[in-house]
């Protein structure tokens, strides 16, 4: 009896230690998620400074700078995901964060004058943002692989919810942080210029690398604390580095492709929040990040979206336990969430004031982000030991939607400006201020229509993914 009691106490102690280690892993990857959004969102908030310092004429001239990040992110997502499956998420994430942090800092140098020499202009900005995107690619697929290695299946959606909540929350706070650091508020003076802010954000990423490199390990299975209690690891997936990728099975997976196209659609509409939204609010409602209410409204979609991430992850795992069918629960959350998101974009089109508009797009972000944990947990389901590259495939297609949004929104605004100029018989650069303002808003509102449509299509694609699951079951590209 004493021996059995001693064994039980040892097991219980090890279980607590393992749970604590899992929570620390979650803390590290949540901090990483927060950093990704700090460095993404600050660029959109800095748009007015970039326009001024680079001598740009209108909002649409920034479209390629916005699009450069998304193009590179999409191109390098699968190679970075494969790298994490091959060498483990620790080394892959250290490379990713160090690279993107350096180019975050470099963004602050574009257009800077040293001894009468200007360090590049708009084209240089495009290159820097492209290299930033190439560096950040693979962050979330490798986070997904880390969660796959450390967490039991029944906690995947909850863990993904926390990860995405952290990113969205930091993205929502970034305009407030920017106001405190760069533009100043009624209570505090500005502490940095916009260039110094980019440098500081880059340094934060390098600090994260040092701590993560010292503390994180790819898997719990090699840790001596749990080696003698294998029953504790029964619910943690086996870890195998995966140098050989079964491309045929991955590409033939009938659930992955509607899931990936769905992710294209939701990224297309969501990308507006971190790119053109600051410019739109200033044009339409004369609200900017130099006002406290403006900073709150700019961050609203991501702040409310962070709550959606948290609720979506918790709800998916809770309903899965109640129904015994995690896959069906995730599909239903996706269909309902994207349908409601489309309706919110329609409301935003007809919003009479800034309060209604920001409430509508914030609710759209909540509904959108309710589906995030389900999407990424589904990638873990169908990916297995190739969870990182499977998630990277979905995110590659999804980031194509972000690239499309950055380019197409700017193009629609350009076309509206061109039509206005043609009607007045002048060049676009010679448009009177009121005509410039009217045409720019026309372009933005045309873009809102496409966002609503994309969310409606996303709901249909969730349904298509559910149909493939019912017809064939989950086709695991990893375990087969």
The 8 nearest C-alpha neighbors of each residue, nearest first, counted from 0:
[[1, 3, 2, 4, 5, 6, 7, 8],
 [2, 0, 4, 3, 5, 6, 7, 8],
 [1, 3, 5, 0, 4, 6, 7, 8],
 [4, 2, 0, 6, 5, 1, 7, 8],
 [5, 3, 1, 7, 2, 6, 0, 8],
 [6, 4, 2, 8, 7, 3, 1, 9],
 [5, 7, 9, 3, 4, 8, 10, 2],
 [8, 6, 4, 10, 5, 9, 11, 3],
 [7, 9, 11, 5, 10, 6, 12, 4],
 [10, 8, 6, 12, 7, 11, 13, 5],
 [9, 11, 7, 13, 8, 12, 14, 6],
 [10, 12, 14, 8, 13, 9, 7, 15],
 [13, 11, 9, 15, 14, 10, 8, 16],
 [12, 14, 16, 10, 15, 11, 17, 9],
 [15, 13, 11, 17, 16, 12, 10, 18],
 [14, 16, 18, 12, 13, 17, 19, 11],
 [15, 17, 13, 19, 14, 18, 20, 12],
 [18, 16, 20, 14, 19, 15, 13, 21],
 [17, 19, 21, 15, 20, 16, 14, 22],
 [20, 18, 16, 22, 17, 21, 15, 23],
 [19, 21, 17, 23, 22, 18, 16, 24],
 [22, 20, 18, 24, 19, 23, 17, 25],
 [21, 23, 25, 19, 20, 24, 26, 18],
 [24, 22, 26, 20, 25, 21, 27, 19],
 [23, 25, 21, 27, 22, 26, 20, 28],
 [24, 26, 22, 23, 28, 27, 29, 21],
 [27, 25, 23, 29, 24, 28, 30, 22],
 [28, 26, 30, 24, 29, 25, 23, 31],
 [27, 29, 31, 25, 30, 26, 32, 142],
 [30, 28, 162, 32, 26, 31, 27, 165],
 [31, 29, 33, 27, 28, 32, 26, 34],
 [30, 32, 28, 34, 29, 33, 27, 35],
 [31, 33, 166, 29, 35, 30, 34, 165],
 [32, 34, 166, 30, 169, 165, 31, 36],
 [35, 33, 37, 31, 36, 32, 38, 30],
 [36, 34, 32, 38, 33, 37, 39, 31],
 [37, 35, 170, 39, 38, 166, 34, 33],
 [36, 38, 34, 170, 40, 35, 39, 173],
 [37, 39, 36, 35, 41, 40, 34, 103],
 [40, 38, 36, 37, 41, 42, 35, 273],
 [39, 41, 273, 42, 43, 37, 36, 38],
 [40, 42, 44, 43, 38, 39, 45, 37],
 [43, 41, 45, 40, 44, 39, 46, 38],
 [42, 44, 274, 46, 45, 40, 41, 273],
 [43, 45, 41, 42, 46, 277, 174, 40],
 [44, 46, 42, 43, 48, 47, 41, 49],
 [47, 45, 49, 43, 48, 44, 50, 42],
 [46, 48, 50, 49, 45, 51, 44, 278],
 [49, 47, 51, 45, 46, 50, 52, 193],
 [48, 50, 46, 52, 51, 47, 53, 45],
 [51, 49, 55, 47, 48, 53, 52, 54],
 [50, 52, 48, 54, 49, 53, 47, 55],
 [51, 53, 49, 54, 50, 48, 110, 55],
 [54, 52, 50, 51, 55, 49, 120, 110],
 [53, 55, 51, 52, 50, 56, 49, 120],
 [56, 54, 50, 53, 57, 51, 60, 58],
 [55, 57, 54, 428, 60, 58, 50, 59],
 [58, 56, 59, 60, 55, 50, 61, 428],
 [57, 59, 60, 61, 278, 56, 409, 62],
 [58, 60, 409, 61, 62, 57, 413, 412],
 [61, 59, 58, 62, 57, 55, 56, 63],
 [60, 62, 64, 59, 63, 58, 65, 409],
 [63, 61, 65, 409, 59, 64, 406, 60],
 [64, 62, 66, 65, 61, 67, 406, 125],
 [63, 65, 125, 61, 67, 66, 62, 124],
 [66, 64, 62, 63, 405, 67, 68, 61],
 [65, 67, 63, 405, 402, 69, 64, 68],
 [68, 66, 129, 70, 64, 69, 65, 63],
 [67, 69, 132, 129, 128, 71, 66, 70],
 [68, 70, 402, 72, 66, 67, 71, 398],
 [71, 69, 67, 73, 72, 68, 402, 66],
 [72, 70, 133, 132, 74, 129, 73, 68],
 [73, 71, 132, 136, 69, 133, 70, 75],
 [72, 74, 395, 398, 70, 71, 76, 75],
 [75, 73, 71, 72, 76, 70, 395, 77],
 [74, 76, 78, 72, 73, 136, 133, 77],
 [75, 77, 136, 137, 79, 73, 391, 395],
 [76, 78, 80, 391, 79, 388, 75, 392],
 [79, 77, 81, 80, 75, 76, 82, 137],
 [80, 78, 137, 82, 76, 77, 81, 75],
 [79, 81, 388, 387, 77, 137, 83, 82],
 [82, 80, 388, 84, 78, 83, 79, 77],
 [81, 83, 79, 85, 80, 84, 86, 78],
 [82, 84, 88, 87, 91, 80, 85, 81],
 [83, 85, 81, 241, 82, 240, 87, 86],
 [86, 84, 242, 241, 240, 82, 83, 87],
 [87, 85, 83, 82, 84, 240, 90, 88],
 [86, 88, 83, 84, 89, 85, 217, 90],
 [87, 89, 83, 91, 141, 90, 92, 145],
 [90, 88, 92, 91, 87, 217, 93, 216],
 [91, 89, 93, 92, 88, 87, 94, 86],
 [90, 92, 88, 83, 94, 89, 93, 95],
 [93, 91, 95, 94, 89, 90, 88, 96],
 [92, 94, 90, 96, 95, 91, 208, 97],
 [95, 93, 91, 92, 97, 96, 98, 90],
 [96, 94, 92, 134, 98, 93, 135, 97],
 [95, 97, 99, 93, 98, 94, 100, 92],
 [96, 98, 100, 94, 95, 99, 205, 93],
 [99, 97, 134, 95, 101, 96, 100, 94],
 [98, 100, 134, 131, 102, 96, 101, 135],
 [101, 99, 201, 103, 97, 204, 102, 98],
 [100, 102, 104, 99, 98, 103, 201, 105],
 [101, 103, 105, 99, 104, 131, 100, 106],
 [104, 102, 100, 201, 106, 105, 101, 197],
 [103, 105, 198, 201, 197, 102, 101, 106],
 [104, 106, 102, 107, 108, 103, 101, 109],
 [107, 105, 103, 108, 104, 109, 102, 127],
 [106, 108, 194, 105, 197, 109, 104, 198],
 [107, 109, 111, 105, 106, 110, 194, 118],
 [110, 108, 111, 118, 119, 106, 107, 124],
 [109, 111, 118, 119, 120, 117, 108, 53],
 [112, 110, 108, 118, 109, 117, 113, 119],
 [113, 111, 117, 116, 115, 118, 110, 114],
 [112, 114, 116, 115, 117, 111, 118, 110],
 [115, 113, 116, 112, 117, 111, 118, 110],
 [114, 116, 113, 112, 117, 111, 118, 110],
 [115, 117, 113, 112, 114, 118, 111, 119],
 [118, 116, 112, 110, 111, 119, 113, 115],
 [119, 117, 110, 111, 109, 112, 116, 108],
 [118, 120, 123, 110, 109, 117, 121, 122],
 [121, 119, 123, 110, 122, 53, 124, 109],
 [120, 122, 124, 123, 125, 53, 119, 64],
 [123, 121, 125, 124, 120, 126, 119, 64],
 [124, 122, 126, 119, 120, 125, 121, 127],
 [123, 125, 121, 127, 122, 126, 128, 109],
 [124, 126, 64, 122, 128, 123, 127, 67],
 [127, 125, 129, 123, 124, 128, 130, 122],
 [126, 128, 124, 130, 129, 125, 131, 123],
 [129, 127, 131, 68, 125, 130, 126, 67],
 [128, 130, 67, 68, 126, 132, 71, 131],
 [129, 131, 133, 127, 132, 128, 134, 126],
 [132, 130, 128, 99, 134, 102, 129, 133],
 [131, 133, 68, 72, 71, 135, 129, 134],
 [134, 132, 71, 130, 72, 136, 131, 135],
 [133, 135, 99, 98, 131, 95, 132, 136],
 [134, 136, 132, 99, 95, 133, 138, 131],
 [137, 135, 72, 76, 133, 134, 75, 138],
 [136, 138, 79, 76, 80, 140, 139, 141],
 [137, 139, 141, 136, 140, 135, 142, 92],
 [138, 140, 142, 141, 137, 143, 32, 391],
 [141, 139, 387, 143, 390, 137, 391, 142],
 [142, 140, 144, 143, 88, 139, 387, 138],
 [141, 143, 139, 145, 144, 140, 138, 146],
 [142, 144, 140, 146, 141, 145, 139, 387],
 [143, 145, 141, 147, 387, 142, 146, 386],
 [144, 146, 142, 148, 147, 143, 88, 141],
 [147, 145, 143, 149, 148, 144, 150, 142],
 [146, 148, 144, 145, 149, 150, 143, 236],
 [149, 147, 145, 146, 218, 236, 238, 150],
 [148, 150, 146, 147, 218, 235, 145, 21],
 [149, 151, 146, 235, 147, 148, 154, 152],
 [152, 150, 235, 234, 153, 154, 155, 236],
 [151, 153, 155, 154, 150, 234, 235, 147],
 [152, 154, 151, 155, 316, 156, 320, 150],
 [155, 153, 157, 152, 151, 156, 158, 150],
 [156, 154, 158, 152, 157, 153, 376, 159],
 [155, 157, 312, 159, 372, 376, 158, 154],
 [156, 158, 312, 160, 313, 154, 159, 155],
 [159, 157, 155, 161, 160, 156, 154, 162],
 [160, 158, 162, 156, 372, 161, 157, 155],
 [161, 159, 312, 309, 308, 157, 372, 158],
 [160, 162, 164, 158, 159, 163, 309, 165],
 [163, 161, 29, 159, 165, 160, 164, 32],
 [162, 164, 166, 165, 160, 161, 308, 167],
 [163, 165, 305, 308, 161, 167, 162, 166],
 [166, 164, 168, 33, 162, 163, 29, 167],
 [167, 165, 33, 32, 163, 169, 36, 168],
 [166, 168, 305, 301, 170, 164, 169, 165],
 [169, 167, 302, 171, 305, 165, 170, 166],
 [168, 170, 172, 33, 171, 166, 167, 37],
 [169, 171, 167, 36, 173, 168, 172, 37],
 [298, 172, 170, 301, 302, 168, 169, 173],
 [171, 173, 169, 175, 170, 174, 298, 176],
 [172, 174, 176, 170, 175, 171, 177, 37],
 [175, 173, 177, 294, 176, 172, 298, 178],
 [176, 174, 178, 294, 172, 177, 173, 179],
 [177, 175, 173, 179, 178, 174, 180, 172],
 [176, 178, 174, 180, 175, 179, 181, 173],
 [179, 177, 182, 175, 183, 176, 181, 180],
 [178, 180, 183, 176, 177, 181, 175, 189],
 [181, 179, 190, 177, 189, 191, 178, 176],
 [180, 182, 189, 191, 192, 177, 178, 183],
 [183, 181, 178, 189, 289, 180, 179, 184],
 [182, 184, 189, 188, 179, 178, 187, 181],
 [185, 183, 187, 186, 179, 188, 178, 182],
 [184, 186, 187, 183, 188, 291, 290, 289],
 [187, 185, 184, 188, 183, 179, 189, 291],
 [186, 188, 184, 183, 185, 189, 179, 190],
 [189, 187, 183, 184, 190, 186, 179, 185],
 [190, 188, 183, 181, 180, 182, 191, 179],
 [189, 191, 180, 181, 188, 192, 179, 183],
 [192, 190, 181, 180, 195, 189, 196, 193],
 [191, 193, 181, 195, 194, 196, 190, 189],
 [192, 194, 196, 195, 181, 191, 197, 45],
 [195, 193, 107, 197, 196, 192, 198, 108],
 [194, 196, 198, 192, 193, 197, 191, 199],
 [195, 197, 199, 193, 194, 198, 200, 191],
 [198, 196, 104, 200, 107, 194, 199, 195],
 [197, 199, 104, 195, 201, 196, 200, 107],
 [200, 198, 196, 202, 201, 197, 195, 203],
 [199, 201, 203, 197, 202, 198, 196, 204],
 [202, 200, 100, 104, 198, 103, 199, 204],
 [201, 203, 199, 205, 204, 200, 206, 198],
 [204, 202, 206, 200, 201, 205, 207, 199],
 [203, 205, 207, 202, 201, 100, 206, 96],
 [204, 206, 208, 202, 207, 203, 97, 100],
 [205, 207, 203, 209, 208, 204, 202, 210],
 [208, 206, 204, 205, 210, 209, 211, 203],
 [209, 207, 205, 211, 206, 210, 93, 212],
 [208, 210, 206, 212, 207, 211, 213, 205],
 [211, 209, 213, 207, 212, 208, 214, 206],
 [212, 210, 208, 214, 213, 215, 209, 207],
 [213, 211, 209, 210, 214, 208, 215, 93],
 [212, 214, 210, 211, 215, 209, 208, 216],
 [215, 213, 211, 212, 210, 216, 209, 24],
 [214, 216, 211, 212, 213, 217, 89, 24],
 [217, 215, 218, 89, 214, 219, 212, 88],
 [216, 218, 89, 87, 88, 145, 215, 148],
 [217, 219, 220, 148, 216, 149, 221, 238],
 [220, 218, 222, 221, 149, 217, 216, 225],
 [221, 219, 218, 222, 226, 225, 232, 238],
 [220, 222, 219, 223, 218, 226, 225, 224],
 [221, 223, 224, 219, 220, 225, 226, 218],
 [222, 224, 226, 225, 221, 227, 220, 219],
 [223, 225, 222, 226, 13, 227, 16, 228],
 [226, 224, 228, 223, 227, 222, 13, 229],
 [225, 227, 223, 228, 224, 222, 229, 220],
 [228, 226, 225, 229, 224, 223, 230, 10],
 [227, 229, 225, 230, 226, 231, 10, 13],
 [230, 228, 231, 232, 227, 226, 233, 225],
 [229, 231, 233, 232, 228, 234, 10, 227],
 [232, 230, 229, 233, 228, 14, 234, 225],
 [231, 233, 235, 229, 230, 234, 220, 228],
 [232, 234, 230, 231, 235, 229, 236, 151],
 [233, 235, 151, 232, 236, 231, 152, 150],
 [234, 236, 151, 232, 233, 150, 149, 237],
 [237, 235, 148, 238, 234, 147, 151, 149],
 [236, 238, 239, 235, 148, 384, 220, 232],
 [239, 237, 148, 236, 240, 218, 384, 220],
 [240, 238, 241, 384, 237, 84, 85, 87],
 [239, 241, 85, 84, 86, 242, 87, 238],
 [242, 240, 85, 84, 243, 239, 244, 385],
 [241, 243, 85, 244, 240, 84, 81, 86],
 [244, 242, 241, 245, 85, 246, 240, 81],
 [243, 245, 246, 242, 241, 385, 81, 477],
 [246, 244, 247, 248, 249, 243, 476, 477],
 [247, 245, 249, 248, 244, 250, 476, 251],
 [246, 248, 250, 249, 245, 251, 252, 476],
 [249, 247, 251, 476, 246, 250, 245, 252],
 [248, 250, 246, 476, 252, 251, 247, 245],
 [249, 251, 247, 252, 248, 246, 255, 256],
 [250, 252, 248, 249, 247, 253, 246, 255],
 [253, 251, 249, 250, 255, 254, 474, 248],
 [254, 252, 255, 251, 256, 467, 257, 474],
 [253, 255, 464, 252, 256, 467, 257, 258],
 [254, 256, 258, 252, 253, 257, 259, 393],
 [255, 257, 259, 258, 254, 253, 260, 252],
 [258, 256, 260, 259, 460, 464, 255, 261],
 [259, 257, 261, 255, 256, 260, 464, 254],
 [258, 260, 393, 256, 262, 261, 257, 396],
 [261, 259, 263, 257, 262, 258, 256, 264],
 [260, 262, 457, 258, 264, 259, 263, 460],
 [261, 263, 397, 259, 265, 260, 264, 266],
 [397, 264, 262, 400, 260, 261, 266, 396],
 [265, 263, 453, 267, 261, 262, 266, 457],
 [264, 266, 262, 267, 268, 263, 454, 269],
 [267, 265, 269, 401, 400, 263, 264, 268],
 [266, 268, 400, 401, 264, 404, 265, 269],
 [267, 269, 450, 266, 270, 265, 271, 453],
 [268, 270, 266, 271, 267, 272, 265, 364],
 [271, 269, 272, 401, 268, 273, 267, 266],
 [272, 270, 274, 269, 275, 273, 276, 268],
 [273, 271, 276, 270, 274, 269, 275, 300],
 [274, 272, 40, 43, 271, 270, 276, 275],
 [273, 275, 43, 271, 272, 276, 270, 65],
 [274, 276, 278, 271, 277, 279, 273, 272],
 [275, 277, 279, 272, 278, 274, 271, 280],
 [278, 276, 280, 279, 275, 44, 281, 297],
 [277, 279, 275, 281, 276, 280, 282, 58],
 [280, 278, 276, 282, 281, 277, 283, 275],
 [281, 279, 283, 284, 277, 286, 282, 278],
 [280, 282, 285, 286, 278, 287, 279, 284],
 [283, 281, 279, 280, 285, 284, 278, 436],
 [284, 282, 280, 281, 279, 285, 440, 286],
 [283, 285, 280, 286, 281, 282, 353, 352],
 [286, 284, 281, 282, 283, 280, 287, 279],
 [287, 285, 281, 293, 284, 280, 290, 288],
 [288, 286, 293, 281, 289, 290, 285, 277],
 [287, 289, 294, 293, 290, 178, 174, 291],
 [290, 288, 287, 182, 178, 291, 293, 183],
 [291, 289, 293, 288, 292, 287, 294, 286],
 [292, 290, 294, 293, 295, 289, 184, 288],
 [291, 293, 295, 290, 294, 296, 286, 288],
 [292, 294, 287, 290, 288, 296, 286, 291],
 [293, 295, 288, 174, 297, 291, 175, 292],
 [296, 294, 292, 298, 293, 297, 299, 291],
 [295, 297, 299, 293, 298, 294, 292, 357],
 [298, 296, 294, 295, 299, 293, 277, 174],
 [171, 297, 299, 295, 296, 301, 300, 172],
 [298, 300, 296, 302, 301, 297, 361, 295],
 [301, 299, 361, 364, 303, 302, 304, 298],
 [300, 302, 171, 304, 167, 303, 299, 298],
 [303, 301, 171, 168, 299, 305, 304, 300],
 [304, 302, 306, 305, 300, 301, 365, 361],
 [303, 305, 365, 301, 307, 364, 306, 302],
 [306, 304, 164, 167, 308, 168, 302, 307],
 [307, 305, 309, 304, 303, 308, 310, 164],
 [306, 308, 369, 365, 304, 368, 310, 305],
 [309, 307, 160, 164, 368, 305, 369, 311],
 [308, 310, 160, 306, 307, 312, 311, 164],
 [311, 309, 307, 313, 312, 308, 314, 306],
 [310, 312, 369, 314, 308, 309, 313, 307],
 [313, 311, 157, 160, 156, 372, 315, 309],
 [312, 314, 157, 310, 316, 315, 311, 317],
 [315, 313, 317, 311, 312, 316, 310, 318],
 [314, 316, 312, 318, 313, 317, 311, 319],
 [315, 317, 319, 313, 318, 314, 156, 320],
 [318, 316, 314, 320, 319, 315, 313, 321],
 [319, 317, 321, 320, 315, 316, 314, 322],
 [318, 320, 325, 316, 323, 322, 324, 317],
 [319, 321, 317, 323, 318, 322, 316, 325],
 [320, 322, 318, 319, 323, 317, 324, 316],
 [323, 321, 319, 324, 320, 318, 325, 328],
 [322, 324, 319, 320, 321, 325, 318, 328],
 [325, 323, 319, 322, 326, 327, 328, 320],
 [326, 324, 319, 328, 327, 329, 323, 316],
 [325, 327, 329, 328, 324, 330, 377, 468],
 [326, 328, 330, 329, 325, 324, 331, 465],
 [329, 327, 325, 331, 326, 330, 319, 332],
 [330, 328, 373, 332, 326, 327, 331, 315],
 [329, 331, 333, 327, 328, 332, 465, 461],
 [332, 330, 334, 328, 333, 329, 335, 327],
 [331, 333, 329, 335, 330, 334, 336, 370],
 [332, 334, 370, 330, 336, 331, 335, 461],
 [335, 333, 458, 331, 337, 336, 332, 461],
 [334, 336, 338, 332, 333, 337, 331, 339],
 [337, 335, 366, 333, 339, 338, 334, 367],
 [336, 338, 340, 458, 339, 454, 334, 335],
 [339, 337, 335, 341, 340, 336, 458, 455],
 [338, 340, 342, 336, 337, 341, 335, 366],
 [339, 341, 363, 337, 343, 366, 338, 342],
 [342, 340, 451, 454, 344, 338, 339, 343],
 [341, 343, 339, 345, 340, 344, 346, 338],
 [342, 344, 346, 363, 340, 359, 345, 341],
 [345, 343, 347, 451, 341, 346, 342, 360],
 [344, 346, 342, 348, 343, 347, 451, 341],
 [345, 347, 343, 344, 348, 349, 350, 359],
 [348, 346, 356, 344, 350, 345, 359, 349],
 [349, 347, 345, 346, 350, 344, 447, 444],
 [348, 350, 347, 346, 351, 345, 356, 355],
 [349, 351, 347, 356, 355, 352, 348, 346],
 [352, 350, 349, 355, 353, 356, 354, 347],
 [353, 351, 354, 350, 355, 356, 284, 357],
 [352, 354, 356, 355, 357, 284, 351, 350],
 [355, 353, 357, 356, 352, 358, 350, 296],
 [356, 354, 358, 350, 357, 353, 352, 359],
 [355, 357, 347, 350, 353, 359, 358, 354],
 [358, 356, 360, 359, 354, 355, 361, 353],
 [357, 359, 355, 361, 356, 360, 354, 362],
 [360, 358, 356, 362, 343, 347, 357, 361],
 [359, 361, 363, 357, 362, 358, 364, 300],
 [362, 360, 300, 364, 358, 363, 359, 299],
 [361, 363, 365, 359, 364, 360, 358, 366],
 [364, 362, 340, 360, 343, 366, 361, 365],
 [363, 365, 304, 367, 361, 362, 300, 366],
 [366, 364, 304, 307, 362, 368, 363, 367],
 [367, 365, 336, 363, 369, 340, 364, 368],
 [368, 366, 364, 365, 369, 336, 337, 370],
 [367, 369, 308, 307, 371, 370, 365, 304],
 [368, 370, 311, 307, 308, 366, 367, 371],
 [369, 371, 333, 368, 373, 372, 367, 332],
 [372, 370, 368, 374, 373, 369, 375, 308],
 [373, 371, 160, 159, 312, 156, 375, 374],
 [372, 374, 329, 376, 370, 371, 375, 377],
 [375, 373, 371, 377, 372, 376, 370, 378],
 [374, 376, 378, 377, 372, 373, 371, 379],
 [377, 375, 379, 373, 378, 156, 374, 372],
 [378, 376, 380, 374, 375, 379, 373, 381],
 [379, 377, 375, 376, 381, 380, 390, 382],
 [378, 380, 376, 382, 386, 377, 381, 383],
 [381, 379, 377, 378, 382, 383, 376, 475],
 [380, 382, 475, 378, 379, 474, 473, 383],
 [383, 381, 386, 385, 379, 477, 389, 476],
 [382, 384, 477, 386, 385, 379, 381, 380],
 [385, 383, 477, 386, 382, 239, 241, 238],
 [384, 386, 382, 383, 477, 387, 388, 389],
 [385, 387, 382, 379, 389, 383, 384, 144],
 [388, 386, 140, 80, 144, 390, 141, 389],
 [387, 389, 80, 391, 81, 390, 385, 386],
 [390, 388, 392, 386, 391, 382, 387, 378],
 [389, 391, 140, 393, 387, 378, 392, 388],
 [392, 390, 388, 394, 77, 140, 389, 76],
 [393, 391, 395, 389, 390, 394, 77, 388],
 [394, 392, 259, 390, 391, 396, 395, 397],
 [393, 395, 397, 391, 396, 392, 398, 390],
 [396, 394, 73, 392, 398, 397, 393, 76],
 [395, 397, 399, 394, 393, 398, 263, 259],
 [263, 398, 396, 262, 394, 399, 400, 395],
 [397, 399, 401, 400, 395, 73, 396, 394],
 [398, 400, 402, 396, 397, 401, 403, 73],
 [401, 399, 267, 263, 403, 398, 397, 266],
 [400, 402, 267, 398, 404, 266, 403, 399],
 [403, 401, 69, 66, 399, 405, 400, 404],
 [402, 404, 400, 406, 401, 405, 407, 399],
 [405, 403, 401, 267, 407, 402, 406, 408],
 [406, 404, 66, 402, 403, 65, 408, 62],
 [405, 407, 403, 409, 404, 62, 408, 66],
 [406, 408, 410, 404, 409, 403, 405, 411],
 [409, 407, 411, 410, 404, 406, 405, 446],
 [408, 410, 59, 412, 62, 407, 406, 411],
 [409, 411, 407, 413, 412, 408, 406, 414],
 [412, 410, 414, 408, 442, 413, 409, 407],
 [411, 413, 442, 415, 409, 410, 414, 439],
 [414, 412, 410, 416, 411, 415, 59, 409],
 [415, 413, 417, 411, 416, 412, 418, 410],
 [414, 416, 412, 418, 438, 442, 413, 417],
 [417, 415, 413, 419, 438, 414, 418, 420],
 [416, 418, 414, 420, 419, 415, 421, 427],
 [419, 417, 421, 415, 420, 416, 414, 422],
 [418, 420, 416, 422, 417, 421, 415, 438],
 [419, 421, 417, 423, 425, 427, 422, 418],
 [422, 420, 424, 418, 423, 419, 417, 425],
 [421, 423, 419, 420, 424, 418, 425, 417],
 [422, 424, 420, 421, 425, 419, 430, 426],
 [423, 425, 421, 422, 420, 426, 419, 430],
 [426, 424, 420, 423, 429, 421, 427, 430],
 [425, 427, 429, 428, 420, 430, 424, 421],
 [428, 426, 420, 429, 430, 417, 416, 425],
 [427, 429, 426, 430, 56, 425, 420, 57],
 [428, 430, 426, 427, 425, 431, 420, 432],
 [431, 429, 427, 428, 435, 434, 420, 432],
 [432, 430, 434, 433, 435, 429, 436, 428],
 [431, 433, 435, 434, 436, 430, 437, 429],
 [432, 434, 436, 435, 431, 437, 430, 438],
 [435, 433, 437, 431, 436, 432, 438, 430],
 [436, 434, 432, 438, 433, 437, 430, 431],
 [435, 437, 433, 439, 434, 438, 432, 440],
 [438, 436, 434, 440, 439, 435, 433, 441],
 [437, 439, 441, 416, 435, 415, 440, 436],
 [440, 438, 442, 436, 441, 437, 412, 435],
 [439, 441, 443, 442, 437, 438, 444, 436],
 [442, 440, 438, 444, 439, 443, 437, 445],
 [443, 441, 412, 445, 439, 440, 411, 415],
 [442, 444, 440, 446, 445, 441, 412, 439],
 [445, 443, 447, 446, 441, 442, 440, 348],
 [444, 446, 442, 443, 448, 447, 441, 449],
 [445, 447, 443, 444, 449, 448, 408, 442],
 [448, 446, 444, 450, 449, 445, 443, 451],
 [449, 447, 446, 451, 445, 450, 452, 444],
 [448, 450, 452, 446, 447, 451, 453, 445],
 [451, 449, 268, 447, 453, 452, 448, 454],
 [452, 450, 341, 344, 454, 448, 449, 453],
 [453, 451, 449, 455, 450, 454, 456, 448],
 [452, 454, 264, 456, 450, 455, 451, 449],
 [455, 453, 457, 341, 451, 456, 452, 337],
 [456, 454, 452, 458, 457, 453, 341, 338],
 [455, 457, 459, 453, 454, 458, 460, 452],
 [458, 456, 261, 454, 460, 455, 459, 264],
 [457, 459, 334, 337, 461, 455, 456, 460],
 [460, 458, 462, 456, 457, 461, 463, 455],
 [459, 461, 463, 457, 462, 261, 458, 257],
 [462, 460, 464, 458, 463, 459, 334, 333],
 [461, 463, 465, 459, 460, 464, 466, 334],
 [464, 462, 460, 466, 465, 461, 459, 257],
 [465, 463, 461, 254, 467, 466, 462, 257],
 [466, 464, 462, 468, 463, 467, 330, 469],
 [465, 467, 463, 469, 468, 464, 470, 462],
 [468, 466, 470, 464, 465, 469, 254, 471],
 [469, 467, 472, 465, 466, 471, 470, 473],
 [468, 470, 466, 467, 472, 471, 465, 473],
 [471, 469, 467, 468, 466, 472, 465, 473],
 [470, 472, 468, 469, 467, 473, 474, 253],
 [473, 471, 468, 469, 470, 474, 467, 254],
 [474, 472, 468, 475, 381, 471, 254, 380],
 [475, 473, 381, 252, 472, 476, 471, 254],
 [474, 476, 381, 477, 382, 478, 473, 479],
 [477, 475, 249, 248, 382, 479, 478, 381],
 [478, 476, 383, 384, 382, 385, 475, 479],
 [477, 479, 475, 476, 383, 384, 382, 385],
 [478, 477, 476, 475, 248, 474, 245, 383]]
